[in-house]
Each structure stands twice: as structure tokens, then as C-alpha cells.
Amino acid sequence: MDEKAKKAAEYRKKYEQNRVMKAVSFHKEKDADLLELIENVDFSQWIKNILRERFKK
């Protein structure tokens, strides 16, 4: 493994240690309208923006 690949692997490892993932599930039939709306959205960033606005002090 060359030096560039090692640094990239170290960066990924450090990044993943500081990351928390929360899953959201959708029922394909019952939530079809929501799935259609979010199809072309950066869902992660969209949710973060909504949460920040909603819970702003």
C-alpha cells in the first residue's frame, strides 16, 4: 500500500469514528408519496436542515 492510500485509509477511519448513522425506513406502498418526494433530494442534508430549524432555540 503506498503512502497516499495509507493516508486515505487513516482519514476514512478517523471520519467514521466521528460519525453516527440513524436509519429511516419507508414502507414502499404506504409511503410511496414520501419516497417520490425525496427521490432527488440529498436526504441526509435535508433532514439535518429540518431538524436544526425545528429545534432551534
N, C-alpha and C positions, 0 to 999 in steps of 0.2 A: 504494500500500500504506500503510495507516495505521500509526501508531506501535505499537499493540498487536500487529498482525500481524508487524511487523518484529521486535519483541522475542521473539515466539513462534518465529519462524524462527531467530533467533540462538540461542535456548535449545535448539531441536532440533538445530542444527548442533553446538553445544558438547557436548550429550549424546551424539550419535552418534560424535563424535571419541573419547570415553572409553569406548566400548562395543566389546566383542568378541563376535562370534556364532560358535557352533560348531554345525554341523548334525548331526543324528542321523537316520539313515534306518531305516525298518522295511519289511520285506517284507510285503505285505498278507496273504498266505496263511500263511507260516511264522511270522510274529509276530502273528497275529490275537489271540492271548490277551493279549499285552502291550498291543496297541492298545486292546483293550476295557478293560483296567485303567486306562489313562491318559486315557481319553476325557474324563473330567470332572475332571481334575487340572490345576492351574497347573503345567505340566510344567517350565518354567524354574525356578521357585522350588523345586519338589520335588527336582529334580536338584541344585541348589545346596545344599540342606539335606543330602542324602545324601552329597555329596562332602565337605562340611565335617565331618560326623560320622565318615565313613570315614577321613579323613586328618588328623584331629585329633591333635595331638602330646601 
